[in-house]
Amino acid sequence: MALKHRKQMRAESTSVSGGGAWTNAKILLAVAIGLFILSRSYMLFFLRPKISDVGMYFGYAANAVDLQQTPYTEKFIVPYPPLAYWTTCAPRLLDKRRITSGQDPKIGEIYFDYERGFRGLMFLCDLTSFTMLLLIARKRRPQMAAWAALLYIITTSILGHVLYDRLDVALLMLLMLGLYCWTRSLGESSRSIAWATLAYMIFGLGISFKIIPILCLPFFLLADFHTPRRFIRLALAIIVLTATISVPFLIQWSATGPNVFGIFKFHAEREVHIESLYSSLMSIASAFGGQVYVSFSHGAFNISGDLSDVMKILSTILLLGFLAGEGVWALHRWSRYTRQDAYRIACYVIPGSVIVSNVLSPQYFIWAIPLVLLLAIEIFPEVRIRPHVLSGLLIFVCVTTTWIFPYNYGDTKSNSYALIPKDAVLLKLAPVTTAAVILGLRNYVYLGVVIWLGVMLYKRIDQVNEQSP
């Protein structure tokens, strides 16, 4: 009788604690939503980014819409695929006023409205991304939804200077929408194929926007190859991918000719970006006598010197090796490679590719970190220490990124901590040591995060696969 009473007391205690945990989770979620509203209100209405790309986007839009110039030419270089370029033109197309020249007296007022429209559009992309994160987290692992939401808000707020003044939050939206559709397709319901097809369509649009989603497509297609209805799945995937990738390029080609494909050559020729991992490696080499100096090309500051060609080759080898390694692992699993595995690999290869690429702009973390959060939801075995450690590391990455860009990037007001000294390109000066050290710490910490999550992924994936989707 006493034993029965103790079991009943333990059951009641568990019920109470479980209910308390659920209540705490709901409170945290409510706090996260409140913080989202407050932080986004500040960024929309009060934050004035120190360095903004909106002026450049306005130039693209005004040249095409107002001055009727032809994009993707030598005189009008556009470094983005068609969908991204069209996005920069959208606020101008919605405005009926037209600029006649660079001295048009209306240009200031028109630019103000363009900036407000563009940043509002990026806010909608951010809101959609946040909503998709919540929906995915609550579906995959409800007890970590509040943690993911809070960390999303904190990290993107720290990166606020690049959140609404770059196109990258729109890429994040496409990635999150595609991943949400893929998670909805993981069940055995009759709508699984429809959700998967919708995911492929969105990823195809993402490729027409900024190419990046192409990194995860082979892993999705391989997983669908092992499904019972693989013919119809793969046929639909190929059809929608072909349409969503090719149609925007063909439309732009019909207007501007084959020069639209010059973006691939443009990005293939990019040098070692000054904020990349390889820049940090070259800074270390400079301590042993290697020549290192700041250069400028392809619209960005780069690092040049004795090892720049070697580092660019190394970046290509590491990026291809990283992707090939994931592919070999997936092929090795063969029939044991599941559609859930493909989802987790997609959440890993895109953030992982950021650190091994020769170009690492601060806005890349806008779409890399949310995918890291989705991966952590999948592979962390408990909701205790590891999420807090990851939170600290990601916040460190974002804080150091923002410390460098925009606050200590270029020496415009005799800032002794600025990464790029005054007249650095003209005089072939090296990056400032203090900023280069902080940048190196940022890169090595993020590299450590990628390695840690990769080890966790492969240790846990067999156990996690046993869980229901």
ROMAR-7560 format. One record per residue (C-alpha): residue number from 1; x, y, z. Coordinates in steps of 0.001 Angstrom, whole numbers, plus 500000, padded with zeros to 6 digits. Layout:
    nr     east    north       up
   NUM        X        Y        Z
...
//
This chain:
    nr     east    north       up
     1   500000   500000   500000
     2   502840   502355   500905
     3   504622   501505   497621
     4   501467   502288   495667
     5   501172   505597   497500
     6   504797   506522   496701
     7   504258   505712   492987
     8   501155   507866   492971
     9   503078   510752   494598
    10   505894   510450   492016
    11   503363   510459   489183
    12   501681   513547   490571
    13   505075   515237   491045
    14   506064   514427   487461
    15   502755   515761   486213
    16   503171   518974   488159
    17   506787   519476   487007
    18   505851   518682   483429
    19   503017   521168   483571
    20   505354   523736   485091
    21   507899   523157   482327
    22   505199   523602   479702
    23   504032   526800   481388
    24   507613   528107   481514
    25   508060   527291   477843
    26   504921   529231   476966
    27   506084   532187   479048
    28   509496   532160   477337
    29   507805   531974   473961
    30   505623   534937   474815
    31   508704   536845   475955
    32   510441   535980   472672
    33   507530   537284   470621
    34   507464   540466   472683
    35   511210   540938   472186
    36   510789   540396   468468
    37   508231   543186   468284
    38   510354   545575   470376
    39   513657   544864   468621
    40   512153   545106   465152
    41   510360   548337   465985
    42   513685   549826   467049
    43   515501   548616   463929
    44   512778   549812   461584
    45   512112   553235   463050
    46   515194   554291   465031
    47   518336   552411   463933
    48   520337   554151   461229
    49   522910   551661   459912
    50   526421   553098   459760
    51   527124   551381   456424
    52   524193   550524   454173
    53   523791   548846   450770
    54   520376   550416   450184
    55   521974   553297   448273
    56   523611   550803   445909
    57   520296   548982   445427
    58   518604   552307   444730
    59   521215   552937   442052
    60   520434   549588   440403
    61   516707   550306   440480
    62   516947   553934   439313
    63   519294   553084   436442
    64   516912   550437   435124
    65   513457   551756   436028
    66   514014   555510   435687
    67   516925   555930   433274
    68   516119   552826   431178
    69   519682   551495   431252
    70   520404   547854   430508
    71   521655   545827   433491
    72   524280   543060   433418
    73   526582   545051   431135
    74   530069   546499   431590
    75   528601   549919   432358
    76   525856   548534   434616
    77   527282   545608   436572
    78   524826   543645   438724
    79   526502   540982   440905
    80   523240   539196   441786
    81   521036   536605   440073
    82   517785   537892   438521
    83   515411   537421   441477
    84   517685   539370   443805
    85   518071   542125   441220
    86   514308   542281   440694
    87   513855   542570   444452
    88   516010   545707   444477
    89   513811   547165   441731
    90   510483   546351   443393
    91   510203   549496   445580
    92   510903   551716   442554
    93   508359   549915   440395
    94   505707   550561   443058
    95   506504   554282   442981
    96   504932   556140   440030
    97   507383   559055   440205
    98   510368   558935   437876
    99   513868   560430   438027
   100   515143   562160   434902
   101   518798   562541   435950
   102   521175   562409   438892
   103   520428   566083   439574
   104   516658   565621   439723
   105   515354   567710   442668
   106   512960   564904   443641
   107   515750   562376   444120
   108   516122   562882   447892
   109   512430   562367   448590
   110   512242   559400   446210
   111   515273   557773   447824
   112   513748   558192   451283
   113   510589   556396   450153
   114   512661   553718   448409
   115   514687   553091   451554
   116   511550   552840   453662
   117   509955   550453   451158
   118   513032   548246   450863
   119   513567   547985   454612
   120   509864   547259   455097
   121   510112   544456   452538
   122   513100   542990   454380
   123   511143   543219   457641
   124   508400   541062   456104
   125   511082   538534   455124
   126   512399   538603   458704
   127   508905   538129   460138
   128   508291   535185   457813
   129   511644   533633   458752
   130   510924   533994   462473
   131   507481   532437   462015
   132   508932   529500   460069
   133   511564   528971   462765
   134   508855   528784   465403
   135   506722   526401   463343
   136   509654   524088   462594
   137   510910   524107   466194
   138   507465   523439   467660
   139   506983   520563   465229
   140   510408   519004   465630
   141   511165   519648   469308
   142   508684   521868   471166
   143   510764   522141   474349
   144   513504   523991   472416
   145   511247   526345   470478
   146   511507   529210   472976
   147   515312   528864   473152
   148   515607   528957   469355
   149   513268   531947   469113
   150   515147   533929   471768
   151   518534   533208   470224
   152   517237   534095   466755
   153   516108   537484   468053
   154   519308   538142   470019
   155   521730   537221   467233
   156   519853   538997   464442
   157   519425   542077   466650
   158   523177   542211   467279
   159   523590   542031   463501
   160   520974   544753   463104
   161   523174   546992   460948
   162   523017   544427   458125
   163   519593   542891   458796
   164   517317   545216   456796
   165   519927   546947   454627
   166   521041   543813   452780
   167   519231   541173   450717
   168   520309   538287   452914
   169   517240   538153   455150
   170   515211   537497   451978
   171   517483   534520   451264
   172   516909   533373   454849
   173   513169   533520   454264
   174   513437   531283   451193
   175   515644   528815   453066
   176   513281   528694   456059
   177   510189   528314   453875
   178   511841   525490   451949
   179   512954   523715   455107
   180   509501   524103   456664
   181   507892   522497   453611
   182   510450   519693   453742
   183   509681   518968   457407
   184   505983   518841   456525
   185   506812   516260   453848
   186   508561   513888   456288
   187   505387   512094   457319
   188   503642   509345   455428
   189   500544   511386   454657
   190   499072   511713   451176
   191   500329   515304   451053
   192   503992   514360   451531
   193   504807   514569   447812
   194   503014   517901   447471
   195   504964   519406   450395
   196   508254   518062   449008
   197   507503   519489   445560
   198   506723   522864   447137
   199   510047   522691   449002
   200   511926   522069   445747
   201   510097   524975   444121
   202   511151   527335   446928
   203   514748   526112   446885
   204   514784   526665   443123
   205   513639   530245   443651
   206   516371   530563   446276
   207   518974   529546   443709
   208   517594   532175   441324
   209   517925   534634   444182
   210   521407   533954   445585
   211   522662   530517   444432
   212   523353   529333   448027
   213   520511   526743   448285
   214   522162   524721   445512
   215   524533   523410   448193
   216   521809   521313   449824
   217   519865   520143   446757
   218   521904   516964   446057
   219   521206   515737   449586
   220   517449   516164   449185
   221   517414   514495   445770
   222   519472   511556   447029
   223   517056   511048   449917
   224   514068   511042   447562
   225   515870   508470   445422
   226   515459   506011   448314
   227   511732   506606   448830
   228   509076   504086   447711
   229   507586   506502   445133
   230   510895   507855   443952
   231   509995   508177   440273
   232   507149   510616   440814
   233   509052   512474   443556
   234   512187   512933   441461
   235   510254   513754   438303
   236   508314   516505   440062
   237   511495   517751   441733
   238   513355   518036   438424
   239   510419   519766   436739
   240   509923   522436   439411
   241   513660   522971   439910
   242   514228   523397   436189
   243   511363   525872   435982
   244   512161   527962   439048
   245   515879   528154   438316
   246   515808   528651   434551
   247   512742   530849   434021
   248   514076   533930   435911
   249   517410   533667   434080
   250   515656   533210   430726
   251   513382   536183   431354
   252   516392   538351   432173
   253   518286   536909   429193
   254   515457   537947   426881
   255   515904   541532   428095
   256   519671   541819   428498
   257   521206   538946   426561
   258   523670   536296   427804
   259   525522   538787   429996
   260   523208   537779   432830
   261   525309   534630   433217
   262   528371   536774   433841
   263   527550   536720   437566
   264   529088   533243   437769
   265   532370   534508   436348
   266   532188   537547   438640
   267   531961   535436   441793
   268   534423   532777   440601
   269   537070   535486   440241
   270   536615   536943   443718
   271   539748   537196   445827
   272   540298   536244   449484
   273   537816   538397   451373
   274   539262   540384   454255
   275   536862   538848   456803
   276   537299   535232   455720
   277   539073   532450   457582
   278   541872   532566   455005
   279   542476   536240   455748
   280   543025   535241   459378
   281   545432   532500   458316
   282   547362   534978   456177
   283   547537   537394   459119
   284   549193   534644   461163
   285   551612   533956   458306
   286   552532   537645   458194
   287   553966   537325   461698
   288   556598   535035   460183
   289   557544   537395   457394
   290   554862   536824   454771
   291   553672   539901   452889
   292   550029   540837   453576
   293   548168   543948   452461
   294   544630   545195   451828
   295   543320   545303   448263
   296   539977   546125   446671
   297   538153   544343   443853
   298   534681   543062   442964
   299   533119   545646   445257
   300   534833   544379   448411
   301   537987   544708   450472
   302   540247   541682   450163
   303   543563   540475   451524
   304   546484   540041   449142
   305   550066   538946   449521
   306   552486   536078   449081
   307   549926   533423   450028
   308   546747   534857   448469
   309   546779   532510   445456
   310   547529   529531   447700
   311   544672   530486   450035
   312   542205   530829   447189
   313   543126   527356   445942
   314   542921   526040   449494
   315   539451   527528   449918
   316   538254   525783   446766
   317   539728   522460   447903
   318   538232   522735   451389
   319   534790   523782   450166
   320   534597   521013   447580
   321   536104   518538   450053
   322   533597   519519   452721
   323   530636   519035   450384
   324   532116   515857   448906
   325   532676   514431   452386
   326   529012   514966   453256
   327   528047   513387   449959
   328   530265   510330   450487
   329   528765   509851   453940
   330   525236   510002   452492
   331   526140   507537   449735
   332   527801   505228   452252
   333   524570   505036   454242
   334   522727   504323   450981
   335   519313   502847   451848
   336   519751   503940   455490
   337   520031   507543   454310
   338   516633   509050   455038
   339   514758   512232   454205
   340   515255   513313   457820
   341   518999   512892   457338
   342   518775   515139   454270
   343   517045   517836   456323
   344   519742   517749   458995
   345   522561   517731   456451
   346   520999   520752   454713
   347   520945   522602   458031
   348   524646   521790   458387
   349   526263   522187   454959
   350   525049   525739   454378
   351   526380   527207   457672
   352   529486   525032   457340
   353   530229   526281   453834
   354   530294   529862   455121
   355   533543   529363   457035
   356   535400   527404   454339
   357   534486   529824   451540
   358   536987   532477   450450
   359   534280   535140   450916
   360   532687   535746   454311
   361   530633   538911   454559
   362   529015   539805   457914
   363   525501   539487   456500
   364   526106   535794   455767
   365   525484   535094   459445
   366   521921   536357   458967
   367   521044   533101   457193
   368   523760   530827   458600
   369   522951   531144   462325
   370   519197   530326   462112
   371   520124   527097   460302
   372   522604   526333   463092
   373   519693   526692   465536
   374   517566   524262   463537
   375   520449   521792   463497
   376   520948   522112   467258
   377   517261   521346   467789
   378   517813   518092   465910
   379   521042   516823   467444
   380   521353   518038   471048
   381   520409   515107   473303
   382   519157   517289   476161
   383   517957   520822   476784
   384   520547   521730   479415
   385   524187   522663   479018
   386   524841   522389   475270
   387   522218   524944   474127
   388   523627   527482   476597
   389   527193   526875   475407
   390   526086   527246   471798
   391   524192   530417   472709
   392   527314   531969   474191
   393   529451   531034   471199
   394   526979   532361   468634
   395   526465   535598   470551
   396   530261   535994   470668
   397   530404   535498   466893
   398   527721   538142   466339
   399   529191   540657   468805
   400   532686   540426   467311
   401   531240   540572   463795
   402   529380   543795   464596
   403   532395   545213   466459
   404   534352   544831   463234
   405   531583   545758   460795
   406   530438   548466   460838
   407   532045   549997   463954
   408   535722   549217   463320
   409   535886   548395   459640
   410   537466   551313   457817
   411   539504   554207   459200
   412   537343   557199   458358
   413   537803   559189   461585
   414   541279   558261   462771
   415   540034   555085   464439
   416   543163   553249   465566
   417   541202   549995   465955
   418   539765   549947   462438
   419   540537   546779   460491
   420   541388   548689   457321
   421   543857   551567   457854
   422   543496   554870   456069
   423   544707   554690   452436
   424   545370   550955   452952
   425   544695   550050   449308
   426   546767   552893   447894
   427   549724   552284   450216
   428   549338   548490   450359
   429   549041   548427   454134
   430   548290   545362   456247
   431   545120   545117   458377
   432   545392   546625   461863
   433   546634   544007   464345
   434   544001   544464   467071
   435   541064   544174   464689
   436   542738   541290   462825
   437   543150   539372   466112
   438   539489   539898   467019
   439   538462   538875   463519
   440   540619   535757   463828
   441   538978   534863   467136
   442   535571   535248   465505
   443   536525   532993   462626
   444   538140   530309   464786
   445   535217   530249   467217
   446   532740   529854   464379
   447   534932   527166   462817
   448   534914   525407   466200
   449   531114   525596   466292
   450   530900   524024   462826
   451   533276   521199   463780
   452   531506   520593   467103
   453   528065   520404   465495
   454   529426   518159   462756
   455   530762   515690   465319
   456   527465   515846   467217
   457   525520   515309   464005
   458   527306   512104   463078
   459   527294   510771   466632
   460   523595   511365   467112
   461   522049   510831   463725
   462   521410   507094   464117
   463   519707   507621   467481
   464   517727   510636   466327
   465   516493   508758   463254
   466   514637   506433   465607
   467   512424   509323   466662
   468   509259   510021   464757
   469   509412   512939   462264
//
